[in-house]
Amino acid sequence: MKEAIGTSMVFNLIIIFIIVFIVILVGSLAFSKGFKVRDRIIDIIEKHEGYTDSSKTEIDENLASIGYQIELNQQCKEKNGKQPLSNNSGFRYCVYQYDTNKGDYYGVTVFVHFDFPLIGSFIELPLYGETRIIFDKKDVEG
């Protein structure tokens, strides 16, 4: 009974540790890409002062350059009583428009995909963010 833990037990622990480390690494990379995509979409909407045709074009160009996942049968769900604005690009993101007394603001939902073998296609987590209020020009002038 000199060796309470055998060599195979140590190898199993090392393998489990490596697998957990790889899962954490892949998860953090996927989340950082998701936050990057969400923040870029929000910045573009704020730059164009709304979700316009020019902002849609710029969003599509940015998402293509990043390598964001395309999903042809995307389904955006209702959020806070609002239906999503139309997104015909095929990229998996949803934009919601909310009205306030001062102006409009937009909510953006992007989805984080994990590329794990066998289970990766079943895991999809949403990331939600909002733009600042885009003030109505007619209220500022008048």
DADATA-V519104 format. One record per residue. PHI is phi in whole degrees, 0 to 359 (none if undefined). NEAR is the number of other C-alpha atoms within 8 Angstrom. D_LAST is the distance of its C-alpha to the last C-alpha in Angstrom with 2 decimals. Layout:
# DADATA-V519104
PHI,NEAR,D_LAST
PHI,NEAR,D_LAST
This chain:
# DADATA-V519104
none,3,88.90
292,3,88.02
255,5,84.83
286,5,82.75
246,6,79.94
279,7,81.10
295,6,79.77
294,6,78.21
294,8,76.24
294,9,74.82
297,8,73.90
297,8,72.12
295,8,70.08
294,8,69.17
296,8,68.12
298,8,65.97
299,8,64.33
295,8,63.58
296,8,62.10
297,8,59.83
297,8,58.75
294,8,57.92
298,8,55.91
295,8,53.85
296,8,53.34
296,10,52.25
297,9,49.91
291,8,48.20
294,8,47.82
295,11,46.28
292,9,43.79
294,8,42.79
293,9,42.19
296,12,40.10
294,9,37.89
297,8,37.59
296,11,36.50
300,14,33.96
293,9,32.41
294,10,32.30
296,10,30.53
297,12,27.90
298,9,27.45
292,11,27.14
297,13,24.52
292,11,22.42
295,7,23.10
271,10,21.94
55,7,18.93
143,10,20.53
267,8,23.84
256,8,23.83
297,6,26.89
292,7,26.94
289,12,26.86
298,9,29.64
297,8,31.71
293,9,31.43
297,11,32.26
298,10,35.30
296,8,36.49
294,9,36.25
293,11,38.03
292,8,40.72
288,7,41.34
286,6,41.64
93,6,43.99
290,9,42.11
291,6,44.03
262,7,43.41
225,8,43.94
284,6,44.02
258,5,44.09
284,7,41.21
229,4,40.04
265,7,36.83
266,6,36.80
295,8,34.12
224,8,32.59
54,4,30.84
79,5,30.57
243,9,28.85
276,8,30.58
290,12,30.52
287,8,28.70
293,5,31.24
225,9,33.22
261,4,35.78
281,5,36.94
97,10,39.82
284,12,38.91
271,10,38.99
210,10,35.54
232,11,32.99
238,12,29.19
240,12,27.27
250,11,23.54
241,9,22.20
259,7,18.93
229,7,17.35
294,4,14.43
274,9,12.82
167,10,13.96
253,12,17.37
224,13,20.54
240,13,23.82
254,12,27.39
235,14,30.22
241,12,33.87
243,13,36.65
237,11,40.33
267,12,43.12
250,10,46.38
255,11,49.71
261,7,52.37
270,7,55.45
298,5,58.39
72,5,58.92
256,7,56.26
295,10,53.32
285,10,52.05
269,5,51.80
258,8,49.61
215,9,45.86
247,7,43.47
276,8,39.68
239,11,37.35
244,9,33.81
210,10,30.81
232,9,27.03
277,11,24.23
286,7,21.59
288,9,18.25
263,11,16.26
290,9,12.60
289,9,10.35
291,6,8.56
292,6,5.95
287,8,5.34
287,7,5.73
286,5,3.77
254,4,0.00
